[in-house]
Amino acid sequence: MTTGSVEFDNRIRDWAERKKECDGLFEQIKNGEGEESLRYFALRDSCKELRAEILRSAKLAGLTRERIKKEMTEAGGQTTTTPNRKQVRKNARP
């Protein structure tokens, strides 16, 4: 990234760590560990808020949404395609 890259890099890394933890909690819940559901919902919401904040700040700094998405994808070690939510829910049911 360009100017302010340290701040953006740190925020994106923070988002990626939260996202990975959130994904792990979701897997635990799917496996019947319902006591983690409150933590999962709180973490999921904080991930959404942080992602929106990162995108908003990046736009104000003149960076493109695509550039930030690319950085977030690289930080998270995830692919750029996401599965259809309905398909995920369908597959998650026992």
C-alpha positions in Angstrom: 0.0 0.0 0.0 1.0 3.6 -0.3 0.9 6.5 2.3 -0.3 5.5 5.7 0.5 1.9 4.8 1.5 1.0 8.4 -1.8 2.1 9.8 -3.8 0.3 7.0 -1.6 -2.8 7.3 -2.1 -3.0 11.0 -5.8 -2.6 10.7 -6.0 -5.2 7.9 -3.9 -7.6 9.9 -6.2 -7.1 12.9 -9.2 -7.7 10.7 -7.6 -10.9 9.3 -6.9 -12.2 12.8 -10.4 -11.5 14.0 -11.8 -13.2 10.8 -9.8 -16.3 11.4 -10.9 -16.6 15.0 -14.5 -16.0 13.9 -14.2 -18.8 11.4 -12.8 -21.1 14.0 -15.6 -20.3 16.4 -18.2 -20.9 13.6 -16.7 -24.4 13.1 -16.9 -25.1 16.8 -20.6 -24.1 16.8 -21.3 -26.3 13.8 -19.8 -29.2 15.7 -22.2 -28.7 18.6 -20.3 -26.3 20.9 -23.1 -23.8 21.3 -21.5 -22.1 24.3 -19.2 -20.2 21.8 -22.2 -18.7 20.0 -22.2 -15.4 21.9 -18.5 -14.8 21.3 -19.0 -15.7 17.7 -21.7 -13.1 17.2 -19.8 -10.4 18.9 -16.6 -11.2 16.9 -18.6 -11.4 13.7 -20.1 -8.0 14.3 -16.7 -6.4 15.2 -15.2 -7.9 11.9 -18.0 -6.3 9.9 -17.5 -2.9 11.6 -13.7 -3.0 11.2 -14.0 -4.0 7.5 -16.4 -1.1 6.9 -14.1 1.3 8.7 -11.1 0.1 6.7 -13.0 0.6 3.4 -14.3 4.0 4.4 -10.8 5.2 5.5 -9.3 3.8 2.3 -11.7 5.7 0.1 -11.0 8.9 2.0 -7.3 8.3 1.4 -7.9 7.9 -2.3 -7.4 4.1 -2.4 -9.7 2.0 -4.5 -12.0 -0.6 -3.0 -10.4 -3.3 -5.1 -7.0 -2.4 -3.8 -8.1 -2.8 -0.2 -10.0 -6.0 -0.9 -6.8 -7.4 -2.5 -4.8 -6.4 0.6 -7.4 -7.9 2.9 -7.5 -11.1 0.9 -3.7 -11.4 1.0 -3.7 -10.7 4.8 -6.3 -13.3 5.4 -4.9 -15.9 3.2 -8.3 -16.3 1.6 -9.5 -16.6 -1.9 -11.3 -13.7 -3.5 -14.4 -15.7 -4.2 -17.0 -16.3 -1.4 -19.6 -19.0 -1.4 -23.2 -18.2 -1.7 -24.7 -17.7 1.8 -27.8 -19.7 1.1 -25.6 -22.6 -0.1 -23.4 -22.4 3.1 -26.5 -22.4 5.3 -27.9 -25.3 3.4 -24.7 -27.3 3.8 -24.3 -26.4 7.5 -27.5 -28.1 8.6 -27.2 -31.6 10.0 
